[in-house]
Structures are given as C-alpha cells and as structure tokens.
Amino acid sequence: MIYNRIKEHRARLNLSQEELARIVGVRRETISNLEKGKYNPSLVLAWNIAQVFGVSIEEVFTVTEE
C-alpha cells in the first residue's frame, strides 16, 4: 500500500488541491483521490508532486507491505 503526506506538504506551502493539480497537470479530483489513498500515482506524477514540494519522492510517498 502507498501512503502519502500530500495534504501535509500542501498545508506547509499553503496550496489548495486545485492549485497543486494545476501545477502538476492533473484534475483536482486526482489530488483528492491521492490524498484519500484511492489512487496510486504514476512515477512521473509522484516525481512532479515531490518537485513542487521541494522534497524527495520518499518524503511524500511511503510504500508498505500489507
């Protein structure tokens, strides 16, 4: 399972879901679904999100065994 800290990083930068979505080129619903764990990002999307936050992918996304 993939856990993420998108919401935490968005709050740190004072970004809305809509703003983050626009920056990385996806719909707001995609960001919402990522935050809720309903959707796993592609590597490119994970990379782009991490770049916006100025951190490594591992600081945003954590993979755990179920």
Secondary structure, DSSP 8 states (H G I E B T S, - for coil): -EEE-HHHHHHHHT--HHHHHHHHTS-HHHHHHHHTTS----HHHHHHHHHHHTS-HHHHEEE---
